[in-house]
Amino acid sequence: MPKVLRPKISRKKEPHGMAWWFVRWVFLGLCAVGIRHVYLSTQETQGRYLRAFNEILDHPTYHTTQDSSSAVASSTTTTGQVGVPLIPTNNPSSPLIRNALLQIQSLSADNIWDSLVQEAAALMKNPPAHQQQQETTTAPPRFMAMEVGMFRAKQCFHAARMGLEAHCIEPSPHAFQRITQALRKEPVNVQTRIHLYNNAAAALPGLKLNFSAGGSPGDHVGSYDVWKMQAAAGAPPTQVDSIRLDDLIGELIPQKSHDKLFVLKVDTQGYEPSVFAGLEHSVFLEHRVDYVMFEYWPKGMDLLTTGDVHKRSCVAHLILQALHEAGYTLYALPNTAHPRAPKEALEAIVAEQAPMNNFQENCLYYYQVEDRFSTGDYKMGYWSDMLAVAPGASLLQNPVTEVGQILQQQKRLT
């Protein structure tokens, strides 16, 4: 059957008129404006929570020898929020804080640290293929761990024993002296990987900060009695020098370096908002820290930031919001309290979970436990720990720990 040949029809292209070109350029212009608006909106969202830290911490008395009781009086709203209004986050199908790690038996912040150190050590022994190529022309990257607020430095020393460069920051003069003595007992090859700093990490460097130094794990910046949740009576506290972690991390890891700050732990007895305000570039803008662990004590943060726990300002939610908006994935760790907390309250908070889909409700939950189990003797409140995982955080395809396996599984689900 022969093919039917159709004659070719030539169509002469008509020139487009001025109206067509005008519509085209207006359309392209509107697209560009829309894309820019979306980009700037994203930047604004990420930026407002960083600016909220500045609102909280910008008052000069917060950074000097004075206490911070008046630091945010002007920025506390009538609704009890501090800084900026919350973005609505009620979405039960997509919790903002994940509970995947809570399935691990006997989970604790110590377990998380030890597991992440093991994962870092495994990565150093089995680097990804692209990293192996880089090492043919350059020195292998150094993996680092940083602990802010230690008391005994057990975990920081453990990181050094596993081959990481360990940077250990402790402001308490009593604790620092004990840590220095313990360092001398470590093998020489471990000692060379341990770097000690007798400073308080804060929003600004080079300041003299009041420090309550009684020699206990509860030593903290400021002259507050955390047991009574009020200003402390007695002699003026010790003064310590501040450093900003952005500055330290910038010195340790220059911009084009392949070195990595694998895990950072912050446990500063309520001073965490100021510590995170000093991580604006390293964490919130540049994701230079793969894993960030921190103590999440809403009442303690309110005390050291505002000086007034009765307002329930819930400063702590700003840290969660800022990390979330910066792209970090948040994981809840077990709730806890001081051993002298009411037994029924301690049992309840260990068994329960705080709300996972609204940051301020999550923060207020720890105050609500006090309301449910009211007592005049116990005022320290309740707390937890959090783990924040950076986008693109390093991890083996087949992690060596249960924590790593769960994080890898969660990564694949997103």
N, C-alpha and C positions, 0 to 999 in steps of 0.2 A: 504494500500500500504506500504510494508515494506521499511524501510530506506535502502538506499544503503550504506553499510559500506565501507569506503575507508581505505585502509591500512595506518598505520602511517609510515611516512618516516622520519627517523632520519638523521639529517644533522650534521655532525661533524664540529665544528667551526675551521676554519683555523687560526693559529696564525698570527697576523699582523707583517709585516716586519719592519725593521728600517726605510725605506723610508716613510711608512704610519705614523709612530710616529713623524718623523721629520716634515712632512707636517702639522700634527695636531698641534704640539706645535708652529710652525711658525704662523699658522692661529690664535691661541689663543693669541699669543704675539702681532700680529698686531691689534687684537680687543682691547686688553688692551691699546696699544699705542693710538689707535683712540679715545677711551673713555677718556683717560687722556688728549688728545689734545683738545677735545671738552670742557672738564671741565676747563682746564687752559685758553682756549680762552674766555670762559664766565667770568672767574675771571679777565682776562686781560681787557675785555671790561668794566666790572664794575669798575675796578681799575683805568683805564686811566683817567676817568673824575674826580675821586677823586684826582689823581696826578695833573690834570689840575688846581684844586683849589690851590694846593701847588705851582704850577708854578706862578699863579697869586699873591699869598699871601706870598711867601717865602722870598721876599726881606725884609731885616731887617727894612727898613724905614717904611714899612707898619704896623709893629707891635709896634713901639715905639712912641716917642713924635712927630715924623715927619709926614708929609702928605704922601699920597700914589701916588703922581703924577708920580713918576718914577718906581713904583712897578713892572710893567710888560713891560717896554720898550723892554727888551730883549726877551720876549715871544710873542710879537705881530707879527704875520706873515705878509707877503706882501699882503695877501688877506684880511686882517682886522680881521681874526679870532684870538682868544687867546687860547693858550694851545695846544690842539690836533685837528686833522682834524675831521670833522663830519662823522659819519656813515650815508650812504644814507638812508633817511627815507621817500622818496616820495611814499606813498601808500594811495591813496584817499579812498580806501575801508576800511582801518583800521587806522583811525586818531590816532596820538600819544597823542593828547589832546582832551578830550571829551567835547562836548557842551551840555550834557544832563541837567545840572543844569540851563542852561540859559532859559529854558522854564518856570521857576518860575517867576511870576510877582513880580516886585520891588525887585529883588534879589540883595543882597549886601554881603560884607564880614561879616558885623555885623549879618545878618540873618543866615549865615552859622555857625558862632560861637554859636549863641544862640540855633540853632537847634542841633548842636552836643553836647552841654552841656545838653540839654533836653534828648538826646539819652543816654548819659552817666548816667544821673540820673535814667532813666527808667531801664537801665541795672543793676544798683545797687539794685533796688527794685525787679527785676526779673532776677536773674543771671541764666545762662545756667545750665543744669543738672550736667555737670561734675564739674562746679564751686561750686555748692551746696554741692557735695560730699566732695570737698576739704575743705569747710568751717566747716564741722563737726569735723575736727581735727585741723584746723588752724583758725586764725582770718580772717574775710572777707577781701578781697583785697581792698585797697584804690584806688579810681579813682582820677587822677590828671589832672589839666589843667595848661598850662604854656603860659604866654604872654610875649613876648620880644619886648619892645618898646610900651609904653602905653599912655603917656601924662596924661590921667585921670584915668586909671585903672577901668573904668566902667565895661568892660567885665570880667576882672579878678575877680572883686568883685562879679559879677553875678554868676560866676562859684562856688564861695564859698557859696553863698546863696543857691545854688541848691544841696549842699552837697559834692562837690568835694574839694580836697585839691588844693588851687590855689597858684601858684608860679608866682610872678609878678616882672619882671625885667625892670628897668627904669634907664638909666644912667644920665639923665638930673637932675642937682641939684634942679632946680626950680620945675620941675614936681614932683620929688620925695618928696619934702617938702609938696607940695599940696596933694599928695597921702597919705602921712603919717597922715596928718591932717584929711583927709576924713576917714581913717581907724578907727579913734577914735569914729566916729559916728555910726559905725556898731554894731550890737548886739554882745555880748561877744562870743556866740557860733559861729558866723561867723568870728569874729576876729581870733579865734584860728585856723581857716582853711586858713588864708591868710598869705603868707610868702613873704616879700618884699626884693628886692635886688637892691641896688644903684650901679649897675655895667653896663658895656657895654659887651654884649656877643660877643666873637671874636674867631679867630682861635686858639689863645694861651692865657693862663691865666697869671695873675700877671704882666700885662703890664700897662704902663701909656699912655693913648691915648688922643690925642687932641680932644676936643669936643666943637662944636659950640652950646653954651647954651644961646639962647636969650629968652627962656621961651615960645616958640611957638611950635605948633605941628610939625614943620619942623626941630627941633633941631636934630643934627646928629654928628657922628664921623667925625673928620677932620675939616680943616678950609677952607671950600669951600662955596661960595655963590651959592646956588642951584637955586636961581632965575635968576642969570646971567650966571650960569654954568661956573664959573671960580674961581680961587683962591680969597679968601676974603681979603679985605684990613682991616687995623685996628689993634686993640690990639690982642695979642696972646689969643687963646681960653682957656677955662677951660680944666683941665686934669681929666680923670676918670680912674678907675681901671677896668681891663678886667677880665672876667671869661670865661671858656670854658664850653659849655652846656654838652658835653660828661662827664665832671667831675661832674657837678651838678647832672645830671640824674643818674650817677653811684652811687652817694651818696644817692639819694632819693630812688632808686630802685635797690637794690643789684641783682646780677645775678639770684639767685634762688627764688627771691621774686615773689609773685603773684600780687603785685601792678602793676598798669598800668598808663602810661602817655597817656591819651586818645586823647587829642588834644593839639597841639602846634601852636601858632600864632607868626609870625615874621613880624614886621613892623618897619624897622630901616632906612628908608629914603635913601636907596641905599647901605647900608652896609651889605646887605643880603649875598653876597658871602663869607665874612669873618665869619658870623654867621654859615652858612652851613658848612664851612670848620671845624668848631668846633663840628660838629655833625657826624663825620665820622663813629663812632661805633654805636651810638644810632639810627641813621636813615639809613645810607647807607649800613652798614654791618649787623646790628642785628635787624632792623625793630622794635625797642622798642617804637616807637611812631605810634599810629594808624592813626591819621589824622594830617597833616601838612598844615597849611595855611600860605601864605606869600604874601607880596606886591611884584608885578612884575613890576618894573620901570626900563626898560633897560637903559635909559639915565642917571638916577641917579646912577645906579650901575657902569656904565662906568666912570662917574665923580669921584666917591669915590674910584674906583679901579685903574684906569689908569691915572686920571687927565686930560684926553683929550677926549672930546666927539666928536671931529671932525673925529677921526679915525673910529668911529662906531664899536668898537671892539665887541660889543654885548656879553659881559661877561655873561649876564643873561641866555643865552642859555645853558651854562654849568650846571647850576642848574637843568634845565629841563632835560637835557640829563642824568645827574648823577642819578636823581630820577627815571627816566624811566628805566635805566639799573639796578637799584637796585630793580626793581619790583613794584614800586609805580604806581598807576593809577592816571593820571593827569586830572583835570577838570578845564575848563576855567570859570572865573567869569566875570562880566561886565567890559567893558573898561570905562575909565574915564580920567579926566584931571582937572587941577586947574580951578576954576570958571572964572579966567581972561583969559583963553584960547580963541582964536577966536571962535565966536559963531558957524560958519559953520563947523569948525574943530571938535568942541565938539559934535555937532549934528551928524556928520559923524561917529566919532569913537564910539559913543554910539549905533548907528544903525548897525555898521559893526562887523565882526569877523576877527581876525587875522588868518593867515594860521594855520591849525591844524595838518598838516602832515610833517612839517619840522621845527625843533626847531630854527635854525638860521633865517629862513624866518619869523617865528613868531616874533622873537625879532626885526628884521629889519623893520617889518611893522610899529612899533611905531615911528621910524625915518621917514619912508616914508609919514606918515600922515603930519609931519612937512613940508616935501617937497611940498606936494599938497596944503597946506594952509600956505604958507610962510608969515611970519611977523617978523619985526625987534623988536617988543615989547615983544613977548612971547617966552621964550627959555627953559622952564622947561620940555617940551615934554609931553608924554602921557603914561598911564600905565594901569595896571589891577591888579587883584589878582588871585592867583592860589590855588587850593586845591589838595593835594597829599594824596592818600589813600593807606595804606600799604596792602600788601597781607595778607589775613586772619584778617583784621581789625574787631574789635568787633562791632556787631550790632544785635539788636533783629530781629527775623524772621518777626515780624510785627512792623516795626518802628513807632514811635509816631509822627514824623514830616514829612512834604513833602520832605525835603532834605533827610532824612533817607530812605524814601520809594523809592526815585529815585536811591539812592546809592545801596540799596538792589536789585532793579530791574536790575541795571547795572551789579551787581555782578553775578546774575543768568544768564545773557546773555553771560558771559565769561567762 
